[in-house]
Amino acid sequence: MTDPALLFIVAVAGTAGIGLAAATALRGWGEWLEVRRLELGGGRGGGPRPATAARIELADLRQRVRRLEAIANGGE
């Protein structure tokens, strides 16, 4: 294991492996960000949301307002 050529080959192979893993992780990160961008509606397919989802979100917001009003009035 003291042969310099063998040590060089092992070092190059290790460096190449780390580089490949880093490139793969970076591509995966970019793809994940693109998916999140599309989910948030900022992407190419981001049209109007379905009416059902909008009504559910509106109901959730109304419920939060009621809770905040109850807290402001001293009751919960």
mmCIF file of the N, C-alpha and C atoms, coordinates in Angstrom:
data_MODEL
# 
_entry.id   MODEL 
# 
loop_
_atom_site.group_PDB 
_atom_site.id 
_atom_site.type_symbol 
_atom_site.label_atom_id 
_atom_site.label_alt_id 
_atom_site.label_comp_id 
_atom_site.label_asym_id 
_atom_site.label_entity_id 
_atom_site.label_seq_id 
_atom_site.pdbx_PDB_ins_code 
_atom_site.Cartn_x 
_atom_site.Cartn_y 
_atom_site.Cartn_z 
_atom_site.occupancy 
_atom_site.B_iso_or_equiv 
_atom_site.pdbx_formal_charge 
_atom_site.auth_seq_id 
_atom_site.auth_comp_id 
_atom_site.auth_asym_id 
_atom_site.auth_atom_id 
_atom_site.pdbx_PDB_model_num 
ATOM 1   N N  . MET A 1 1  ? 0.823   -1.199 0.000   1.00 0.00 ? 1  MET A N  1 
ATOM 2   C CA . MET A 1 1  ? 0.000   0.000  0.000   1.00 0.00 ? 1  MET A CA 1 
ATOM 3   C C  . MET A 1 1  ? 0.864   1.258  0.000   1.00 0.00 ? 1  MET A C  1 
ATOM 4   N N  . THR A 1 2  ? 2.156   1.098  -0.023  1.00 0.00 ? 2  THR A N  1 
ATOM 5   C CA . THR A 1 2  ? 3.031   2.264  -0.032  1.00 0.00 ? 2  THR A CA 1 
ATOM 6   C C  . THR A 1 2  ? 3.420   2.685  -1.438  1.00 0.00 ? 2  THR A C  1 
ATOM 7   N N  . ASP A 1 3  ? 2.899   2.026  -2.434  1.00 0.00 ? 3  ASP A N  1 
ATOM 8   C CA . ASP A 1 3  ? 3.202   2.376  -3.817  1.00 0.00 ? 3  ASP A CA 1 
ATOM 9   C C  . ASP A 1 3  ? 2.562   3.727  -4.139  1.00 0.00 ? 3  ASP A C  1 
ATOM 10  N N  . PRO A 1 4  ? 3.358   4.717  -4.574  1.00 0.00 ? 4  PRO A N  1 
ATOM 11  C CA . PRO A 1 4  ? 2.806   6.054  -4.851  1.00 0.00 ? 4  PRO A CA 1 
ATOM 12  C C  . PRO A 1 4  ? 1.762   6.045  -5.962  1.00 0.00 ? 4  PRO A C  1 
ATOM 13  N N  . ALA A 1 5  ? 1.907   5.204  -6.947  1.00 0.00 ? 5  ALA A N  1 
ATOM 14  C CA . ALA A 1 5  ? 0.933   5.146  -8.044  1.00 0.00 ? 5  ALA A CA 1 
ATOM 15  C C  . ALA A 1 5  ? -0.421  4.673  -7.523  1.00 0.00 ? 5  ALA A C  1 
ATOM 16  N N  . LEU A 1 6  ? -0.402  3.682  -6.637  1.00 0.00 ? 6  LEU A N  1 
ATOM 17  C CA . LEU A 1 6  ? -1.654  3.176  -6.070  1.00 0.00 ? 6  LEU A CA 1 
ATOM 18  C C  . LEU A 1 6  ? -2.326  4.235  -5.206  1.00 0.00 ? 6  LEU A C  1 
ATOM 19  N N  . LEU A 1 7  ? -1.549  4.950  -4.414  1.00 0.00 ? 7  LEU A N  1 
ATOM 20  C CA . LEU A 1 7  ? -2.101  6.018  -3.580  1.00 0.00 ? 7  LEU A CA 1 
ATOM 21  C C  . LEU A 1 7  ? -2.695  7.126  -4.449  1.00 0.00 ? 7  LEU A C  1 
ATOM 22  N N  . PHE A 1 8  ? -2.021  7.453  -5.554  1.00 0.00 ? 8  PHE A N  1 
ATOM 23  C CA . PHE A 1 8  ? -2.529  8.468  -6.467  1.00 0.00 ? 8  PHE A CA 1 
ATOM 24  C C  . PHE A 1 8  ? -3.850  8.025  -7.091  1.00 0.00 ? 8  PHE A C  1 
ATOM 25  N N  . ILE A 1 9  ? -3.933  6.775  -7.514  1.00 0.00 ? 9  ILE A N  1 
ATOM 26  C CA . ILE A 1 9  ? -5.165  6.247  -8.119  1.00 0.00 ? 9  ILE A CA 1 
ATOM 27  C C  . ILE A 1 9  ? -6.308  6.272  -7.112  1.00 0.00 ? 9  ILE A C  1 
ATOM 28  N N  . VAL A 1 10 ? -6.035  5.898  -5.886  1.00 0.00 ? 10 VAL A N  1 
ATOM 29  C CA . VAL A 1 10 ? -7.067  5.916  -4.848  1.00 0.00 ? 10 VAL A CA 1 
ATOM 30  C C  . VAL A 1 10 ? -7.519  7.349  -4.565  1.00 0.00 ? 10 VAL A C  1 
ATOM 31  N N  . ALA A 1 11 ? -6.588  8.287  -4.529  1.00 0.00 ? 11 ALA A N  1 
ATOM 32  C CA . ALA A 1 11 ? -6.936  9.681  -4.272  1.00 0.00 ? 11 ALA A CA 1 
ATOM 33  C C  . ALA A 1 11 ? -7.765  10.260 -5.415  1.00 0.00 ? 11 ALA A C  1 
ATOM 34  N N  . VAL A 1 12 ? -7.389  9.949  -6.656  1.00 0.00 ? 12 VAL A N  1 
ATOM 35  C CA . VAL A 1 12 ? -8.154  10.446 -7.807  1.00 0.00 ? 12 VAL A CA 1 
ATOM 36  C C  . VAL A 1 12 ? -9.551  9.845  -7.823  1.00 0.00 ? 12 VAL A C  1 
ATOM 37  N N  . ALA A 1 13 ? -9.651  8.546  -7.543  1.00 0.00 ? 13 ALA A N  1 
ATOM 38  C CA . ALA A 1 13 ? -10.960 7.890  -7.533  1.00 0.00 ? 13 ALA A CA 1 
ATOM 39  C C  . ALA A 1 13 ? -11.837 8.469  -6.420  1.00 0.00 ? 13 ALA A C  1 
ATOM 40  N N  . GLY A 1 14 ? -11.262 8.729  -5.264  1.00 0.00 ? 14 GLY A N  1 
ATOM 41  C CA . GLY A 1 14 ? -12.021 9.321  -4.163  1.00 0.00 ? 14 GLY A CA 1 
ATOM 42  C C  . GLY A 1 14 ? -12.501 10.720 -4.487  1.00 0.00 ? 14 GLY A C  1 
ATOM 43  N N  . THR A 1 15 ? -11.621 11.507 -5.095  1.00 0.00 ? 15 THR A N  1 
ATOM 44  C CA . THR A 1 15 ? -11.995 12.870 -5.487  1.00 0.00 ? 15 THR A CA 1 
ATOM 45  C C  . THR A 1 15 ? -13.102 12.849 -6.532  1.00 0.00 ? 15 THR A C  1 
ATOM 46  N N  . ALA A 1 16 ? -12.980 11.943 -7.505  1.00 0.00 ? 16 ALA A N  1 
ATOM 47  C CA . ALA A 1 16 ? -14.015 11.824 -8.536  1.00 0.00 ? 16 ALA A CA 1 
ATOM 48  C C  . ALA A 1 16 ? -15.347 11.389 -7.920  1.00 0.00 ? 16 ALA A C  1 
ATOM 49  N N  . GLY A 1 17 ? -15.299 10.482 -6.965  1.00 0.00 ? 17 GLY A N  1 
ATOM 50  C CA . GLY A 1 17 ? -16.525 10.035 -6.299  1.00 0.00 ? 17 GLY A CA 1 
ATOM 51  C C  . GLY A 1 17 ? -17.197 11.150 -5.523  1.00 0.00 ? 17 GLY A C  1 
ATOM 52  N N  . ILE A 1 18 ? -16.411 11.930 -4.816  1.00 0.00 ? 18 ILE A N  1 
ATOM 53  C CA . ILE A 1 18 ? -16.971 13.051 -4.064  1.00 0.00 ? 18 ILE A CA 1 
ATOM 54  C C  . ILE A 1 18 ? -17.554 14.093 -5.017  1.00 0.00 ? 18 ILE A C  1 
ATOM 55  N N  . GLY A 1 19 ? -16.844 14.338 -6.120  1.00 0.00 ? 19 GLY A N  1 
ATOM 56  C CA . GLY A 1 19 ? -17.352 15.292 -7.106  1.00 0.00 ? 19 GLY A CA 1 
ATOM 57  C C  . GLY A 1 19 ? -18.653 14.835 -7.725  1.00 0.00 ? 19 GLY A C  1 
ATOM 58  N N  . LEU A 1 20 ? -18.751 13.546 -8.032  1.00 0.00 ? 20 LEU A N  1 
ATOM 59  C CA . LEU A 1 20 ? -19.989 13.002 -8.595  1.00 0.00 ? 20 LEU A CA 1 
ATOM 60  C C  . LEU A 1 20 ? -21.136 13.093 -7.596  1.00 0.00 ? 20 LEU A C  1 
ATOM 61  N N  . ALA A 1 21 ? -20.861 12.777 -6.342  1.00 0.00 ? 21 ALA A N  1 
ATOM 62  C CA . ALA A 1 21 ? -21.900 12.871 -5.317  1.00 0.00 ? 21 ALA A CA 1 
ATOM 63  C C  . ALA A 1 21 ? -22.354 14.317 -5.127  1.00 0.00 ? 21 ALA A C  1 
ATOM 64  N N  . ALA A 1 22 ? -21.412 15.248 -5.155  1.00 0.00 ? 22 ALA A N  1 
ATOM 65  C CA . ALA A 1 22 ? -21.762 16.666 -4.995  1.00 0.00 ? 22 ALA A CA 1 
ATOM 66  C C  . ALA A 1 22 ? -22.594 17.161 -6.171  1.00 0.00 ? 22 ALA A C  1 
ATOM 67  N N  . ALA A 1 23 ? -22.216 16.746 -7.398  1.00 0.00 ? 23 ALA A N  1 
ATOM 68  C CA . ALA A 1 23 ? -22.975 17.166 -8.580  1.00 0.00 ? 23 ALA A CA 1 
ATOM 69  C C  . ALA A 1 23 ? -24.393 16.594 -8.550  1.00 0.00 ? 23 ALA A C  1 
ATOM 70  N N  . THR A 1 24 ? -24.520 15.351 -8.125  1.00 0.00 ? 24 THR A N  1 
ATOM 71  C CA . THR A 1 24 ? -25.840 14.730 -8.030  1.00 0.00 ? 24 THR A CA 1 
ATOM 72  C C  . THR A 1 24 ? -26.696 15.428 -6.983  1.00 0.00 ? 24 THR A C  1 
ATOM 73  N N  . ALA A 1 25 ? -26.104 15.734 -5.843  1.00 0.00 ? 25 ALA A N  1 
ATOM 74  C CA . ALA A 1 25 ? -26.849 16.432 -4.788  1.00 0.00 ? 25 ALA A CA 1 
ATOM 75  C C  . ALA A 1 25 ? -27.268 17.823 -5.247  1.00 0.00 ? 25 ALA A C  1 
ATOM 76  N N  . LEU A 1 26 ? -26.397 18.518 -5.961  1.00 0.00 ? 26 LEU A N  1 
ATOM 77  C CA . LEU A 1 26 ? -26.719 19.853 -6.447  1.00 0.00 ? 26 LEU A CA 1 
ATOM 78  C C  . LEU A 1 26 ? -27.855 19.814 -7.460  1.00 0.00 ? 26 LEU A C  1 
ATOM 79  N N  . ARG A 1 27 ? -27.848 18.829 -8.328  1.00 0.00 ? 27 ARG A N  1 
ATOM 80  C CA . ARG A 1 27 ? -28.938 18.710 -9.306  1.00 0.00 ? 27 ARG A CA 1 
ATOM 81  C C  . ARG A 1 27 ? -30.255 18.378 -8.596  1.00 0.00 ? 27 ARG A C  1 
ATOM 82  N N  . GLY A 1 28 ? -30.199 17.477 -7.622  1.00 0.00 ? 28 GLY A N  1 
ATOM 83  C CA . GLY A 1 28 ? -31.396 17.146 -6.855  1.00 0.00 ? 28 GLY A CA 1 
ATOM 84  C C  . GLY A 1 28 ? -31.950 18.355 -6.129  1.00 0.00 ? 28 GLY A C  1 
ATOM 85  N N  . TRP A 1 29 ? -31.075 19.166 -5.554  1.00 0.00 ? 29 TRP A N  1 
ATOM 86  C CA . TRP A 1 29 ? -31.496 20.387 -4.861  1.00 0.00 ? 29 TRP A CA 1 
ATOM 87  C C  . TRP A 1 29 ? -32.196 21.336 -5.821  1.00 0.00 ? 29 TRP A C  1 
ATOM 88  N N  . GLY A 1 30 ? -31.626 21.495 -7.010  1.00 0.00 ? 30 GLY A N  1 
ATOM 89  C CA . GLY A 1 30 ? -32.238 22.372 -8.010  1.00 0.00 ? 30 GLY A CA 1 
ATOM 90  C C  . GLY A 1 30 ? -33.609 21.885 -8.446  1.00 0.00 ? 30 GLY A C  1 
ATOM 91  N N  . GLU A 1 31 ? -33.732 20.580 -8.638  1.00 0.00 ? 31 GLU A N  1 
ATOM 92  C CA . GLU A 1 31 ? -35.031 20.011 -9.023  1.00 0.00 ? 31 GLU A CA 1 
ATOM 93  C C  . GLU A 1 31 ? -36.048 20.180 -7.905  1.00 0.00 ? 31 GLU A C  1 
ATOM 94  N N  . TRP A 1 32 ? -35.606 20.005 -6.649  1.00 0.00 ? 32 TRP A N  1 
ATOM 95  C CA . TRP A 1 32 ? -36.522 20.159 -5.523  1.00 0.00 ? 32 TRP A CA 1 
ATOM 96  C C  . TRP A 1 32 ? -37.008 21.608 -5.429  1.00 0.00 ? 32 TRP A C  1 
ATOM 97  N N  . LEU A 1 33 ? -36.099 22.545 -5.652  1.00 0.00 ? 33 LEU A N  1 
ATOM 98  C CA . LEU A 1 33 ? -36.504 23.951 -5.637  1.00 0.00 ? 33 LEU A CA 1 
ATOM 99  C C  . LEU A 1 33 ? -37.515 24.244 -6.741  1.00 0.00 ? 33 LEU A C  1 
ATOM 100 N N  . GLU A 1 34 ? -37.331 23.640 -7.906  1.00 0.00 ? 34 GLU A N  1 
ATOM 101 C CA . GLU A 1 34 ? -38.275 23.848 -9.003  1.00 0.00 ? 34 GLU A CA 1 
ATOM 102 C C  . GLU A 1 34 ? -39.658 23.289 -8.650  1.00 0.00 ? 34 GLU A C  1 
ATOM 103 N N  . VAL A 1 35 ? -39.686 22.135 -8.004  1.00 0.00 ? 35 VAL A N  1 
ATOM 104 C CA . VAL A 1 35 ? -40.969 21.559 -7.579  1.00 0.00 ? 35 VAL A CA 1 
ATOM 105 C C  . VAL A 1 35 ? -41.658 22.480 -6.585  1.00 0.00 ? 35 VAL A C  1 
ATOM 106 N N  . ARG A 1 36 ? -40.907 22.994 -5.624  1.00 0.00 ? 36 ARG A N  1 
ATOM 107 C CA . ARG A 1 36 ? -41.492 23.902 -4.634  1.00 0.00 ? 36 ARG A CA 1 
ATOM 108 C C  . ARG A 1 36 ? -42.004 25.179 -5.305  1.00 0.00 ? 36 ARG A C  1 
ATOM 109 N N  . ARG A 1 37 ? -41.260 25.683 -6.301  1.00 0.00 ? 37 ARG A N  1 
ATOM 110 C CA . ARG A 1 37 ? -41.671 26.877 -7.023  1.00 0.00 ? 37 ARG A CA 1 
ATOM 111 C C  . ARG A 1 37 ? -42.991 26.632 -7.741  1.00 0.00 ? 37 ARG A C  1 
ATOM 112 N N  . LEU A 1 38 ? -43.124 25.454 -8.352  1.00 0.00 ? 38 LEU A N  1 
ATOM 113 C CA . LEU A 1 38 ? -44.366 25.121 -9.046  1.00 0.00 ? 38 LEU A CA 1 
ATOM 114 C C  . LEU A 1 38 ? -45.523 24.945 -8.054  1.00 0.00 ? 38 LEU A C  1 
ATOM 115 N N  . GLU A 1 39 ? -45.239 24.354 -6.891  1.00 0.00 ? 39 GLU A N  1 
ATOM 116 C CA . GLU A 1 39 ? -46.284 24.171 -5.880  1.00 0.00 ? 39 GLU A CA 1 
ATOM 117 C C  . GLU A 1 39 ? -46.801 25.514 -5.381  1.00 0.00 ? 39 GLU A C  1 
ATOM 118 N N  . LEU A 1 40 ? -45.937 26.480 -5.289  1.00 0.00 ? 40 LEU A N  1 
ATOM 119 C CA . LEU A 1 40 ? -46.342 27.790 -4.786  1.00 0.00 ? 40 LEU A CA 1 
ATOM 120 C C  . LEU A 1 40 ? -47.007 28.648 -5.849  1.00 0.00 ? 40 LEU A C  1 
ATOM 121 N N  . GLY A 1 41 ? -47.072 28.138 -7.064  1.00 0.00 ? 41 GLY A N  1 
ATOM 122 C CA . GLY A 1 41 ? -47.788 28.844 -8.115  1.00 0.00 ? 41 GLY A CA 1 
ATOM 123 C C  . GLY A 1 41 ? -46.970 29.858 -8.871  1.00 0.00 ? 41 GLY A C  1 
ATOM 124 N N  . GLY A 1 42 ? -45.692 29.924 -8.621  1.00 0.00 ? 42 GLY A N  1 
ATOM 125 C CA . GLY A 1 42 ? -44.874 30.885 -9.314  1.00 0.00 ? 42 GLY A CA 1 
ATOM 126 C C  . GLY A 1 42 ? -44.269 30.347 -10.598 1.00 0.00 ? 42 GLY A C  1 
ATOM 127 N N  . GLY A 1 43 ? -44.588 29.105 -10.951 1.00 0.00 ? 43 GLY A N  1 
ATOM 128 C CA . GLY A 1 43 ? -43.970 28.499 -12.116 1.00 0.00 ? 43 GLY A CA 1 
ATOM 129 C C  . GLY A 1 43 ? -44.819 28.594 -13.348 1.00 0.00 ? 43 GLY A C  1 
ATOM 130 N N  . ARG A 1 44 ? -44.439 27.824 -14.351 1.00 0.00 ? 44 ARG A N  1 
ATOM 131 C CA . ARG A 1 44 ? -45.122 27.865 -15.634 1.00 0.00 ? 44 ARG A CA 1 
ATOM 132 C C  . ARG A 1 44 ? -46.559 27.386 -15.542 1.00 0.00 ? 44 ARG A C  1 
ATOM 133 N N  . GLY A 1 45 ? -46.825 26.407 -14.707 1.00 0.00 ? 45 GLY A N  1 
ATOM 134 C CA . GLY A 1 45 ? -48.174 25.848 -14.639 1.00 0.00 ? 45 GLY A CA 1 
ATOM 135 C C  . GLY A 1 45 ? -49.055 26.504 -13.594 1.00 0.00 ? 45 GLY A C  1 
ATOM 136 N N  . GLY A 1 46 ? -48.652 27.636 -13.070 1.00 0.00 ? 46 GLY A N  1 
ATOM 137 C CA . GLY A 1 46 ? -49.376 28.253 -11.972 1.00 0.00 ? 46 GLY A CA 1 
ATOM 138 C C  . GLY A 1 46 ? -50.557 29.084 -12.437 1.00 0.00 ? 46 GLY A C  1 
ATOM 139 N N  . GLY A 1 47 ? -51.644 28.444 -12.709 1.00 0.00 ? 47 GLY A N  1 
ATOM 140 C CA . GLY A 1 47 ? -52.851 29.163 -13.084 1.00 0.00 ? 47 GLY A CA 1 
ATOM 141 C C  . GLY A 1 47 ? -53.711 29.395 -11.860 1.00 0.00 ? 47 GLY A C  1 
ATOM 142 N N  . PRO A 1 48 ? -54.979 29.717 -12.064 1.00 0.00 ? 48 PRO A N  1 
ATOM 143 C CA . PRO A 1 48 ? -55.869 29.909 -10.922 1.00 0.00 ? 48 PRO A CA 1 
ATOM 144 C C  . PRO A 1 48 ? -56.066 28.600 -10.168 1.00 0.00 ? 48 PRO A C  1 
ATOM 145 N N  . ARG A 1 49 ? -56.171 28.730 -8.851  1.00 0.00 ? 49 ARG A N  1 
ATOM 146 C CA . ARG A 1 49 ? -56.364 27.537 -8.031  1.00 0.00 ? 49 ARG A CA 1 
ATOM 147 C C  . ARG A 1 49 ? -57.802 27.068 -8.129  1.00 0.00 ? 49 ARG A C  1 
ATOM 148 N N  . PRO A 1 50 ? -58.024 25.782 -7.891  1.00 0.00 ? 50 PRO A N  1 
ATOM 149 C CA . PRO A 1 50 ? -59.398 25.280 -7.908  1.00 0.00 ? 50 PRO A CA 1 
ATOM 150 C C  . PRO A 1 50 ? -60.245 25.973 -6.839  1.00 0.00 ? 50 PRO A C  1 
ATOM 151 N N  . ALA A 1 51 ? -61.529 26.088 -7.118  1.00 0.00 ? 51 ALA A N  1 
ATOM 152 C CA . ALA A 1 51 ? -62.434 26.800 -6.206  1.00 0.00 ? 51 ALA A CA 1 
ATOM 153 C C  . ALA A 1 51 ? -62.486 26.123 -4.841  1.00 0.00 ? 51 ALA A C  1 
ATOM 154 N N  . THR A 1 52 ? -62.392 24.812 -4.814  1.00 0.00 ? 52 THR A N  1 
ATOM 155 C CA . THR A 1 52 ? -62.458 24.092 -3.541  1.00 0.00 ? 52 THR A CA 1 
ATOM 156 C C  . THR A 1 52 ? -61.298 24.479 -2.641  1.00 0.00 ? 52 THR A C  1 
ATOM 157 N N  . ALA A 1 53 ? -60.099 24.509 -3.182  1.00 0.00 ? 53 ALA A N  1 
ATOM 158 C CA . ALA A 1 53 ? -58.922 24.869 -2.381  1.00 0.00 ? 53 ALA A CA 1 
ATOM 159 C C  . ALA A 1 53 ? -59.037 26.307 -1.878  1.00 0.00 ? 53 ALA A C  1 
ATOM 160 N N  . ALA A 1 54 ? -59.540 27.191 -2.720  1.00 0.00 ? 54 ALA A N  1 
ATOM 161 C CA . ALA A 1 54 ? -59.693 28.588 -2.304  1.00 0.00 ? 54 ALA A CA 1 
ATOM 162 C C  . ALA A 1 54 ? -60.715 28.713 -1.178  1.00 0.00 ? 54 ALA A C  1 
ATOM 163 N N  . ARG A 1 55 ? -61.799 27.963 -1.266  1.00 0.00 ? 55 ARG A N  1 
ATOM 164 C CA . ARG A 1 55 ? -62.817 28.029 -0.198  1.00 0.00 ? 55 ARG A CA 1 
ATOM 165 C C  . ARG A 1 55 ? -62.283 27.465 1.104   1.00 0.00 ? 55 ARG A C  1 
ATOM 166 N N  . ILE A 1 56 ? -61.503 26.388 1.032   1.00 0.00 ? 56 ILE A N  1 
ATOM 167 C CA . ILE A 1 56 ? -60.927 25.806 2.248   1.00 0.00 ? 56 ILE A CA 1 
ATOM 168 C C  . ILE A 1 56 ? -59.977 26.805 2.897   1.00 0.00 ? 56 ILE A C  1 
ATOM 169 N N  . GLU A 1 57 ? -59.150 27.463 2.082   1.00 0.00 ? 57 GLU A N  1 
ATOM 170 C CA . GLU A 1 57 ? -58.229 28.446 2.631   1.00 0.00 ? 57 GLU A CA 1 
ATOM 171 C C  . GLU A 1 57 ? -58.975 29.631 3.227   1.00 0.00 ? 57 GLU A C  1 
ATOM 172 N N  . LEU A 1 58 ? -60.037 30.071 2.585   1.00 0.00 ? 58 LEU A N  1 
ATOM 173 C CA . LEU A 1 58 ? -60.833 31.175 3.105   1.00 0.00 ? 58 LEU A CA 1 
ATOM 174 C C  . LEU A 1 58 ? -61.485 30.803 4.438   1.00 0.00 ? 58 LEU A C  1 
ATOM 175 N N  . ALA A 1 59 ? -62.006 29.577 4.537   1.00 0.00 ? 59 ALA A N  1 
ATOM 176 C CA . ALA A 1 59 ? -62.606 29.119 5.791   1.00 0.00 ? 59 ALA A CA 1 
ATOM 177 C C  . ALA A 1 59 ? -61.558 29.069 6.900   1.00 0.00 ? 59 ALA A C  1 
ATOM 178 N N  . ASP A 1 60 ? -60.350 28.629 6.551   1.00 0.00 ? 60 ASP A N  1 
ATOM 179 C CA . ASP A 1 60 ? -59.277 28.580 7.540   1.00 0.00 ? 60 ASP A CA 1 
ATOM 180 C C  . ASP A 1 60 ? -58.926 29.985 8.029   1.00 0.00 ? 60 ASP A C  1 
ATOM 181 N N  . LEU A 1 61 ? -58.855 30.922 7.114   1.00 0.00 ? 61 LEU A N  1 
ATOM 182 C CA . LEU A 1 61 ? -58.553 32.300 7.510   1.00 0.00 ? 61 LEU A CA 1 
ATOM 183 C C  . LEU A 1 61 ? -59.651 32.887 8.386   1.00 0.00 ? 61 LEU A C  1 
ATOM 184 N N  . ARG A 1 62 ? -60.913 32.601 8.058   1.00 0.00 ? 62 ARG A N  1 
ATOM 185 C CA . ARG A 1 62 ? -62.020 33.105 8.884   1.00 0.00 ? 62 ARG A CA 1 
ATOM 186 C C  . ARG A 1 62 ? -61.954 32.529 10.293  1.00 0.00 ? 62 ARG A C  1 
ATOM 187 N N  . GLN A 1 63 ? -61.606 31.241 10.387  1.00 0.00 ? 63 GLN A N  1 
ATOM 188 C CA . GLN A 1 63 ? -61.499 30.607 11.696  1.00 0.00 ? 63 GLN A CA 1 
ATOM 189 C C  . GLN A 1 63 ? -60.374 31.264 12.507  1.00 0.00 ? 63 GLN A C  1 
ATOM 190 N N  . ARG A 1 64 ? -59.258 31.562 11.860  1.00 0.00 ? 64 ARG A N  1 
ATOM 191 C CA . ARG A 1 64 ? -58.161 32.233 12.571  1.00 0.00 ? 64 ARG A CA 1 
ATOM 192 C C  . ARG A 1 64 ? -58.579 33.618 13.054  1.00 0.00 ? 64 ARG A C  1 
ATOM 193 N N  . VAL A 1 65 ? -59.339 34.335 12.234  1.00 0.00 ? 65 VAL A N  1 
ATOM 194 C CA . VAL A 1 65 ? -59.804 35.674 12.635  1.00 0.00 ? 65 VAL A CA 1 
ATOM 195 C C  . VAL A 1 65 ? -60.725 35.560 13.835  1.00 0.00 ? 65 VAL A C  1 
ATOM 196 N N  . ARG A 1 66 ? -61.621 34.568 13.821  1.00 0.00 ? 66 ARG A N  1 
ATOM 197 C CA . ARG A 1 66 ? -62.521 34.375 14.981  1.00 0.00 ? 66 ARG A CA 1 
ATOM 198 C C  . ARG A 1 66 ? -61.725 34.102 16.252  1.00 0.00 ? 66 ARG A C  1 
ATOM 199 N N  . ARG A 1 67 ? -60.684 33.269 16.146  1.00 0.00 ? 67 ARG A N  1 
ATOM 200 C CA . ARG A 1 67 ? -59.865 32.976 17.319  1.00 0.00 ? 67 ARG A CA 1 
ATOM 201 C C  . ARG A 1 67 ? -59.163 34.232 17.821  1.00 0.00 ? 67 ARG A C  1 
ATOM 202 N N  . LEU A 1 68 ? -58.626 35.015 16.909  1.00 0.00 ? 68 LEU A N  1 
ATOM 203 C CA . LEU A 1 68 ? -57.945 36.245 17.313  1.00 0.00 ? 68 LEU A CA 1 
ATOM 204 C C  . LEU A 1 68 ? -58.924 37.231 17.939  1.00 0.00 ? 68 LEU A C  1 
ATOM 205 N N  . GLU A 1 69 ? -60.126 37.326 17.425  1.00 0.00 ? 69 GLU A N  1 
ATOM 206 C CA . GLU A 1 69 ? -61.136 38.213 18.002  1.00 0.00 ? 69 GLU A CA 1 
ATOM 207 C C  . GLU A 1 69 ? -61.521 37.731 19.403  1.00 0.00 ? 69 GLU A C  1 
ATOM 208 N N  . ALA A 1 70 ? -61.621 36.420 19.579  1.00 0.00 ? 70 ALA A N  1 
ATOM 209 C CA . ALA A 1 70 ? -61.953 35.881 20.899  1.00 0.00 ? 70 ALA A CA 1 
ATOM 210 C C  . ALA A 1 70 ? -60.836 36.190 21.893  1.00 0.00 ? 70 ALA A C  1 
ATOM 211 N N  . ILE A 1 71 ? -59.602 36.082 21.463  1.00 0.00 ? 71 ILE A N  1 
ATOM 212 C CA . ILE A 1 71 ? -58.484 36.393 22.345  1.00 0.00 ? 71 ILE A CA 1 
ATOM 213 C C  . ILE A 1 71 ? -58.468 37.888 22.665  1.00 0.00 ? 71 ILE A C  1 
ATOM 214 N N  . ALA A 1 72 ? -58.768 38.719 21.680  1.00 0.00 ? 72 ALA A N  1 
ATOM 215 C CA . ALA A 1 72 ? -58.780 40.165 21.906  1.00 0.00 ? 72 ALA A CA 1 
ATOM 216 C C  . ALA A 1 72 ? -59.895 40.570 22.866  1.00 0.00 ? 72 ALA A C  1 
ATOM 217 N N  . ASN A 1 73 ? -61.011 39.838 22.866  1.00 0.00 ? 73 ASN A N  1 
ATOM 218 C CA . ASN A 1 73 ? -62.123 40.155 23.739  1.00 0.00 ? 73 ASN A CA 1 
ATOM 219 C C  . ASN A 1 73 ? -61.951 39.560 25.133  1.00 0.00 ? 73 ASN A C  1 
ATOM 220 N N  . GLY A 1 74 ? -60.878 38.833 25.345  1.00 0.00 ? 74 GLY A N  1 
ATOM 221 C CA . GLY A 1 74 ? -60.600 38.290 26.675  1.00 0.00 ? 74 GLY A CA 1 
ATOM 222 C C  . GLY A 1 74 ? -61.098 36.879 26.886  1.00 0.00 ? 74 GLY A C  1 
ATOM 223 N N  . GLY A 1 75 ? -61.746 36.289 25.946  1.00 0.00 ? 75 GLY A N  1 
ATOM 224 C CA . GLY A 1 75 ? -62.206 34.909 26.081  1.00 0.00 ? 75 GLY A CA 1 
ATOM 225 C C  . GLY A 1 75 ? -61.521 34.036 25.057  1.00 0.00 ? 75 GLY A C  1 
ATOM 226 N N  . GLU A 1 76 ? -61.590 32.761 25.288  1.00 0.00 ? 76 GLU A N  1 
ATOM 227 C CA . GLU A 1 76 ? -60.975 31.863 24.314  1.00 0.00 ? 76 GLU A CA 1 
ATOM 228 C C  . GLU A 1 76 ? -61.833 30.731 24.069  1.00 0.00 ? 76 GLU A C  1 
# 
